[in-house]
Amino acid sequence: MYKETKLVVNNVSIELNPFAEGFLARTVVGAVSSLRGAENIRDLELHMGGDDVKIAVNGNELPLTPFPRDIITSTIIGLVSSLKEVNKVDSLRVKVRVA
């Protein structure tokens, strides 16, 4: 279902095992798919840094209101911070390509 998932935390690429890669991809796609404009996701990019959050689906940036921005941010940071390679999340980038 997911062709490729990449994670970069604090400008460091994080190696993901198959379980973590699939879980991250499903979580990010699931959260973003509820947003207006996120239909037929083929490529998804999520960037977080400080209070700045940007989500692009199929090359189109989606507008975010505070509630979805906060809940998506909290969910992804909680997931990523539980990985053993990650101590603190100051910034992150997730790329998912759907097959």
C-alpha positions, -999 to 999 in steps of 0.1 A, spaced: 0 0 0 28 25 9 57 26 -16 80 47 5 81 65 38 109 88 49 114 105 83 138 133 91 140 145 127 161 176 136 177 173 102 188 137 108 174 109 86 159 82 108 161 46 98 127 28 102 121 -9 105 91 -22 85 67 -20 115 76 16 124 76 26 87 41 12 81 27 25 114 41 60 107 27 60 71 -7 48 81 -9 73 110 1 103 89 -21 94 59 -50 87 82 -47 120 100 -42 140 69 -69 122 49 -96 138 71 -86 173 59 -104 191 31 -83 189 -1 -66 156 9 -85 133 -15 -67 106 -35 -34 109 -16 -5 97 -38 23 119 -23 22 135 11 47 158 28 45 170 64 69 195 77 70 207 114 93 232 129 85 253 160 49 265 155 51 261 117 33 231 102 29 225 65 12 197 48 12 191 11 -8 164 -7 0 156 -43 21 188 -44 -7 211 -31 -3 227 3 -33 223 25 -46 252 47 -47 243 84 -68 258 111 -55 256 147 -74 225 159 -63 201 131 -28 215 132 -25 209 169 -40 174 169 -19 162 139 13 178 154 7 162 188 0 128 173 30 127 150 54 141 177 41 115 202 47 87 177 81 99 165 94 107 200 88 70 210 114 58 185 147 49 202 168 70 178 149 102 188 154 120 220 138 154 213 117 166 184 125 202 174 117 197 137 106 169 115 97 160 80 77 130 69 73 120 32 49 92 22 44 79 -13 14 57 -18 15 29 -43 
